[in-house]
């Protein structure tokens, strides 16, 4: 496989920046529809603020986990009214906007739907949290009589060792990313970024073959380790279809900068790139729209309902949907299958909520995808995934 060279100097320079150790799981996709009442929202640094209850002290995901702990199912059913006040309130904290039409919105909508379905109170949402403000924002959220807090990404998870101990009655949940420490009062979810990226690359390769295009790209943030793992696996998936396909990765320096993502898209289009994986959050949909306008193969980065969208057209749904994850997590917490301190790992080919699907496959593509997902689930590519993961996290 040949690497395609990117020509925008500013973006090329950004791609050389060293990745911070924070893990931002903002992988966008289709917007989920909120069921039930509107969630209360506090926005950090924003002018408009809507809150539920006392907001004193409060101002307002590939995704790759090598977790070894699975839900044991050993405990009894868990009462979500952890403070005993007769009602259940779930707090949600995200580093990006709650209505990004992508990963964070999926988490917010998943919690909102669960709350509505179970006749719980509307959740309290705190979004746009900066990493340096995470301790203050999460502490403020915990003091609003919430029974559970869902933390949207590892980027704002650094205060969790202290906060999960300080607020030990609160059930804490996070999809914190690979390598985050296990904590007695933290439930985590994880997935395998190599499995997901590989399935996305393979699906993309099948569509490229039928369309007669030979160049693919991923637009991301700043070469974070989990991005390296995802795109490394994406390349491996492309290779399974045709090792001569050209590829590139473009770092924009943000998951949410629409202008930078647009510039990256235009540069890639000028190079003849025919398939783009917008591994983005707030700027994800802007790239999808541009792809639609320019007949470029595109895909979601997290959202499971991408194929059902009518306002945007996706060729592939790359699923690691925060909303579907949290729905499973909440159900397993209530049933007692998942306990505090445990991690629920989602696997491609095993769990329907994770992995790539072609939205409108031909019979041949459908068969090939089914066979490939079965091979991933069976561990046929474990050696390749282990090597890819090691290389991605080596620096």
N, C-alpha and C positions, 0 to 999 in steps of 0.2 A: 504494500500500500504506500502511496506517495503522499507527502504532506504538501498542502496548498499554502502558498505564502500570502500573508496578509499585508496590505500596503499602506494602510493609514498609520502615519507615524505616531500619532497620539495614542491610538489603541495599541499599537505594537509596544509602545513604551509601557503602557499599563500592564500588558501581559507579562512584563518582566518583574513587576513588583512582587516582593515576597509575600506569601499568604500569611495572614494572621492566624493564630491558633484558635480563634473563635469559629464556631461551626454554624453557618447560616443555612437553614434548610429551605430557604425560600425557593421552591420550585413551582412555577406557576402552571396554570392550566385553565380549564373552563370554570366559569363562576357557578357556584352552587346556589340554589334558591333557598332562602330562609323560610322555614316552616314556622308558623305560629307567630307570637308577638315579637316586637323588635327588641333586640338586646340593648342593654345599657352600655354606653360607650364613653370612654375617657380617652382623649387624644393628647399624647405628650407633645408639648410645644405648639399645639394647635389653638386656634381661636374658638372654634365651636366645640362645646363639651356638653354631652348629655350623660347624666349619671343616675344610678339607682342607689338610694340609701346614702349613707354618709361617705363622702369622698375625701374626707380630711386626710391630708398627707399623701394624696394620690394625684399624680399627673399621668397623662397617658404616655426542611423543612427543611447520598441520596443515598445527603440521604444515604448514608452508608453506615451500617452498624455490624460489628463483629461480635455481637453480644452472645454469651453462651448460656445465659439464664433464661429459661422458659417458664411460663406460668405453671405452677405446680398443681393447682386445683386442690390443694390440701386443706385450705381453710374453709370456713363457713361463709355464707352470704354476708356481704358488708352493708351496713346501714349508711347510706350517703348523708343522712342528717347527723353529721359528725359533731356539731355543737349543741344538739338537742333542743333547738329552738322551734321545732315543729315544721320547718320548711327546709328545702334544699336549694342552695344557690351555688352555682359553679362560676368561678372566675376564669377568664381567658386572657393570657398575656402574649403579645406578639411583637416582634421587632419591626414589622411592616404594617401597612394599612389593612384594616379589617375587611375592606371592600376592594381588595386588589384584583378580584376576579381570578385568583390563583390560590396558592398554597394556604396563605393565612385565612382567606375568606372561607376556604373549605373547612378549616378547623373551627372557625367561629360558627359557621352554619351547621356543622355537625353537632356541636354542643347545644346550639339553639334548638335544633330539631329534637334532640334527645330530651332536653328540658321540657319542651312543649308536649312531646309524646307521653311523658311521665307526670304531667301536671306539676312540674317544679316551677320555681320562680324564674323570671328571665335572667339569663346570665349577665354578669358584669364584664365588659370587654375593656381592656386597656391595651391600646395599640400604638404603633410607632415608637416603641421603647428603644432608646439608644443603649448600647451595652454599658456605657459608663453610668447610666441612670437606672440600670436594672435592679440593683439592690433596693433603692428607694421606692421604685414603682411596684415591685413585687411585695415589699413589706407593706406598702399602703393598701394594696389589693387584699392581702391576707387579713388586714384589720377591718375589712368591711363585712365581717360575719359570713364569709364564704365557707362552704363545706369542702370544696375541692378547687384546685387551681390547675389549669392546663397551660403549660408553658410551651410556646409555639416553636422554639428553635434553640439550639445549643448556643447561639450567639448571645443570648441573655441568661444563660443558665449558671454562670459562675457563682452567683450568690446562693445557689440551692443547698450546698452543704450546711450553711448556717441557718437558712430560713426554714428548711424542712425539719430541723431540730427545734428551732424556736417555736414554730407553729406546728406542733406535732399532732394536733387533732385534725388539722386540714389534710386531706388526701392530695398529694402532689403528683402530677403526671407531666412527663416531658418526652418528646421525640428529640432527644438531645444530640443524636449523631454518634458515630463510632467512637469508642474509647472513653465515653463519659463514665465516671465512677459510679458504682452501685452505692445507693444510700438506703438506709433502713425504712425511710418514709417516702421514698420516691418510686413510683411505678413508671417504667419506661417502655417505649415501643421502639422497634428498630426494623430495619430491612437490610438487604444486601445490595449496595450500590452497584456492584459488579454484575449481579444477576439482572438488575433493572436496566442498566446501561447496555448490556449485551443484547437483551431482548429488543430494546429500542433500536440499536444499530442493525440488528438482523431484519426487523420489520422495515426500517428505512431502506436497507439494501434491496429488499424484494420490490419495493415501490420504485426505486431508482432503476432497477433492471427493466421493469415493464415500461417505464417512461423514457428510457434511453438517456438518462443523465448520469454523470460520472463523478460529480463533486458534491461533498457534504460538509457541513460545518455545525459547530455548536457555539452559541453566543452565551457567555457566562459573566461572572463577576470579576474574580481576580486570581484565578488559578488556585483556589483553596484546595486542600487535600481531597475533600470529598468530590470536588469538581474534577480533579485529575482522575480519581477512580472512576467516576461516571463516564467521562469521555474516553478514557483508556479502554473501558469495556465496550463502549459504543463502537470504537474502531475495530475491536475484535469481532463484534457482531457483523459489521460491514464486511470484514474479511471472509466471513462464512459464505457470503453471497458472491463477492468478487474482490480478490485482494488487490486489484489494480485501481480500485476507487481512490480518488484523492480526498483529503480531509484537512480540516483546520479547526483550531479553537481560537476564539477572539474574546479577550477580557475587556470589559467595559468599565470596570472599577465599581460597579453597582449592580444590584439586582433590580433597581427601581428607576434608573435614569433613562427616560424615554429618548432623549436627544442622543445619548451615547449609543443606545441600542439601535436607533434608526440609522445612525452613521455607520455602525457595524454592518447592518443589513445592506445598505446601499453599496458599501465596499465589496461585500461578498457577492452581491448580484452582479457587479461589474466584472468580477472574476469568473462568472459563469456558474456559480454554485446553484445547484438545483434542489437541494434539501437542507433545511435549517432546523436545528433543535434549539429553540429559545429557552435555555435553562435559566429562567428569569422569574421575577416576582411581579412588581408593579409595572414593569416595562414589557412583560410577556405578551400581552394582548396587542400591543402596538406592532410587535414583530409579526404576530400571526396575521394581522390585518394587511401588512405589507406583503406577506407571503401570498395571501389570497389574491391581492391585486396584481401580483407579478407571476402567478402560476408556479410558485415554489412549494415543494412538499414541506409540510410543517407538522408539528405535534405538540401535545400538551407536555408539561413537566410537573406531573403530580395529579392533576385533576382527572378523575375517573369518568366524568360525564361529558368529556370533550366531544365525543362522537354524536351526542344528542343536541349540541348547540345549533341554533338556527341563525344567530347573528354573526357567527364566525364559522369557518369551515376548517376542520382538522382532518388530516389524513390518518393520523395515528394518535391514540391516547396512550401516553406513557404514565402508567398509574403508580403513584405512591401518595395517595390522596389522604391528607391529614384528617378530613372529615370521616372517611370510611375507617381509618385507623382508630380514631377516637370513639366512633360508634361501637366498634368491636371491644375496645378497651373498657368503655363504660358498661357494656352488657356483661363482660366477664368479671368486672369488679362487683357489680350487683349480685351476680350468681355465686360469687366466691371462688370462681375459677382462677382469678388473678388477684394476688395479694400485694400488699405494700412491700417494696424492696425487690420486686420481680420485674422481669422484662418480657414483653410479648414480641416475638420476632416474626415478621411476615416474610414469606418466601415465594419467589416467582415459580409458577407451576404448581404451587400448593394452595396458596391463598388467592382468591379471585380479585382481591383488592390491590394487587401489586403486579407490575409487569406491563409490557406493551401489547396493545391490540391494534390491528389495522381496522379502520372504521368501515370501509366497504371493500373487503377482500374478495378477490376472485376465488373460485373453489380451490385452485392450486395454491394460492397464497394462504388460505385458511388451513389447508392440510399441512403445509410447511411450517406455519406458525405453531400449530398444535403439536407437531412432532418436536419442534425445537424447544418449546416450553417443557415438554415431558423430559427431554434430555437435560435441561437445566435443573429440573426438580430431582432428577436421578443422580446428579452430581457429576455428569460427564465432563464438565468444564471446570471442575474444582481446582485443578492444578493451575489452569490459566487465570482463574479468578484470584487465587491466592498470590500469584506472582504480580498480577496487576495491582492488587491492594497493597502489597509490600512496596512496590515502586511508587505508588501514589502518596504513601505516608512516610516515605523515606526522608523527606525534607520538610 
